[in-house]
Amino acid sequence: MTLKINQAIVGYSVRSTSGDTGTNQKNTPLLKSAPVMDVMHEEIARPDELKGYTYKIKTPMSSHAMYITINNILLNDGTEHKQEYPFEVFINSKNMEQFQWILALTRVISAVFRKGGDSVFLIRELKEVFDPQGGYFKKGSRQFMPSLVAEIGHVLETHMKKIGLIKKEELSQEHKMLLASRRASFDASTNSKNDASEDTDSYPAGAKLCQQCHVAAMMMLDGCMTCLACGDSKCN
């Protein structure tokens, strides 16, 4: 016998196999379904207005600065799961020599952003691109950039940390104390005069490039090459 249900089902009961109609179980309310969270996917339409951040980079490879703009889309607004996701990227510069590949790169990155999923892998791929003609040190910093593409990857990493997609990893207090003691012993052994006045981002002359954090801060400490910036050690 077929019964047509015209109202929503809000409960149910199970009839006893003994045939006793008075032994039915009490109605059990149905569990409410959890609210659906929006995640980034390619079906999300672009809103008329997006919040963006613009980053300026200046390289010795060009006399003109480069401006990288990353626009974010906000999902799950008004809930505890509110999160910004990068939606598109634009790169602009007066230098038109590299216009074609820069335009292609921005379109590919934007397509990956809109596709959804974990887009953090882009950072690793971009940072591992090396220029066959050699890299450069950032102006006013000891940080080495193996290529212009790698610096774009660093900008994406900075942006994703800013919006919370990448959690900042900080050294433990014990690790910081160990690095500080090793740096102090190194400065004492080389009779450095600037150990008390130098900024924490400056490192002794002759430091080599760390392949882990790409900062020229690798020094020979206790017979082992150790990075004074991130703590990476060849002896670990």
Secondary structure, 3 states (H helix, E strand, C coil): CCCCCCCCCCCCCCCCCCCCHHHCCCCCCCCCCCCCCCCCECCCCCCCCCEEEEEEECCCCCCCCEEEEEEEEEECCCCCCCEEEEEEEEEEECCCCCHHHHHHHHHHHHHHHHHECCCCHHHHHHHCCCCCCCCEECCCCCEEECCHHHHHHHHHHHHHHHHCCCCCCCCCHHHHHHHHHHHHHHHHHCCCCCCCCCCCCCCCCCCEECCCCCEEEEEEECCEEEECCCCCECCC
